[in-house]
Amino acid sequence: MAKIFMNHPIADYDTWRPVFDADTDRRAAAGMSNVVVLRDADDPTSIWLVADGDPVKIDEMMRDPELGVQMQKAGVTGPPTLYVAT
């Protein structure tokens, strides 16, 4: 188990959040738990996710084309950056 830190830019939090909240099954299937959503204090269009999980499973989830569709629907404006700490 590792601590996962993910950052990505969004167009609008109020558009992004409902799409993110509706995708809990995908995160659970990838073994993500204890997910915390944070907004950058200096940039409200920068979202941080902090979670526990298996980096291999989360990497597989991130390559799922359907996740890309959902991220586009949510207004994600750039690729996510993933950091792993053990």
DODO-873232 format. One line per field, with one value per residue (C-alpha): residue number from 1; residue in one letter; chain; z, y, x. Coordinates in pm, whole numbers, plus 50000, padded with zeros to 5 digits. Layout:
% DODO-873232
i: (NUM / ...);
aa: (A / ...);
ch: (A / ...);
Z: (Z / ...);
Y: (Y / ...);
X: (X / ...);
END
This chain:
% DODO-873232
i: (1 / 2 / 3 / 4 / 5 / 6 / 7 / 8 / 9 / 10 / 11 / 12 / 13 / 14 / 15 / 16 / 17 / 18 / 19 / 20 / 21 / 22 / 23 / 24 / 25 / 26 / 27 / 28 / 29 / 30 / 31 / 32 / 33 / 34 / 35 / 36 / 37 / 38 / 39 / 40 / 41 / 42 / 43 / 44 / 45 / 46 / 47 / 48 / 49 / 50 / 51 / 52 / 53 / 54 / 55 / 56 / 57 / 58 / 59 / 60 / 61 / 62 / 63 / 64 / 65 / 66 / 67 / 68 / 69 / 70 / 71 / 72 / 73 / 74 / 75 / 76 / 77 / 78 / 79 / 80 / 81 / 82 / 83 / 84 / 85 / 86);
aa: (M / A / K / I / F / M / N / H / P / I / A / D / Y / D / T / W / R / P / V / F / D / A / D / T / D / R / R / A / A / A / G / M / S / N / V / V / V / L / R / D / A / D / D / P / T / S / I / W / L / V / A / D / G / D / P / V / K / I / D / E / M / M / R / D / P / E / L / G / V / Q / M / Q / K / A / G / V / T / G / P / P / T / L / Y / V / A / T);
ch: (A / A / A / A / A / A / A / A / A / A / A / A / A / A / A / A / A / A / A / A / A / A / A / A / A / A / A / A / A / A / A / A / A / A / A / A / A / A / A / A / A / A / A / A / A / A / A / A / A / A / A / A / A / A / A / A / A / A / A / A / A / A / A / A / A / A / A / A / A / A / A / A / A / A / A / A / A / A / A / A / A / A / A / A / A / A);
Z: (50000 / 49908 / 49946 / 49611 / 49530 / 49207 / 49071 / 48768 / 48631 / 48588 / 48431 / 48711 / 49047 / 49047 / 48714 / 48811 / 49155 / 49063 / 48789 / 49030 / 49301 / 49057 / 48972 / 49312 / 49175 / 48940 / 49224 / 49453 / 49181 / 49153 / 49527 / 49609 / 49962 / 50204 / 49911 / 50006 / 49757 / 49801 / 49602 / 49566 / 49792 / 49522 / 49223 / 49264 / 48924 / 49051 / 49221 / 49444 / 49530 / 49815 / 49867 / 49977 / 49707 / 49491 / 49238 / 48974 / 48990 / 48992 / 48690 / 48509 / 48605 / 48471 / 48131 / 48102 / 47800 / 47974 / 48256 / 47993 / 47870 / 48225 / 48289 / 47972 / 48078 / 48417 / 48255 / 48329 / 48119 / 48128 / 48205 / 48567 / 48743 / 48973 / 49268 / 49479 / 49829 / 50021);
Y: (50000 / 50344 / 50701 / 50839 / 51211 / 51321 / 51672 / 51794 / 52118 / 52169 / 52438 / 52464 / 52286 / 52286 / 52102 / 51865 / 51753 / 51576 / 51376 / 51281 / 51182 / 50961 / 50762 / 50597 / 50242 / 50288 / 50414 / 50131 / 49873 / 50018 / 49978 / 50349 / 50421 / 50714 / 50956 / 51322 / 51603 / 51930 / 52251 / 52440 / 52746 / 52964 / 52817 / 52695 / 52524 / 52290 / 51979 / 51745 / 51393 / 51212 / 50844 / 50508 / 50247 / 50011 / 50214 / 49939 / 49920 / 50297 / 50324 / 50074 / 50281 / 50597 / 50429 / 50331 / 50518 / 50549 / 50744 / 50985 / 51034 / 51105 / 51346 / 51534 / 51547 / 51684 / 51965 / 51840 / 52068 / 51886 / 51553 / 51446 / 51424 / 51124 / 51098 / 50785 / 50771 / 50454);
X: (50000 / 50128 / 50015 / 49903 / 49910 / 49745 / 49720 / 49530 / 49388 / 49014 / 48800 / 48545 / 48515 / 48134 / 48135 / 48417 / 48298 / 47970 / 48144 / 48423 / 48174 / 47980 / 48294 / 48352 / 48315 / 48613 / 48833 / 48721 / 48794 / 49146 / 49192 / 49189 / 49075 / 49072 / 49044 / 49073 / 49005 / 49194 / 49200 / 49525 / 49514 / 49671 / 49485 / 49125 / 49144 / 49419 / 49281 / 49480 / 49368 / 49538 / 49459 / 49589 / 49628 / 49827 / 50029 / 50007 / 49627 / 49594 / 49823 / 49597 / 49292 / 49456 / 49510 / 49141 / 48999 / 48661 / 48828 / 48957 / 48600 / 48481 / 48767 / 48683 / 48316 / 48427 / 48625 / 48975 / 49194 / 49525 / 49685 / 49708 / 50042 / 50077 / 50316 / 50364 / 50512 / 50581);
END
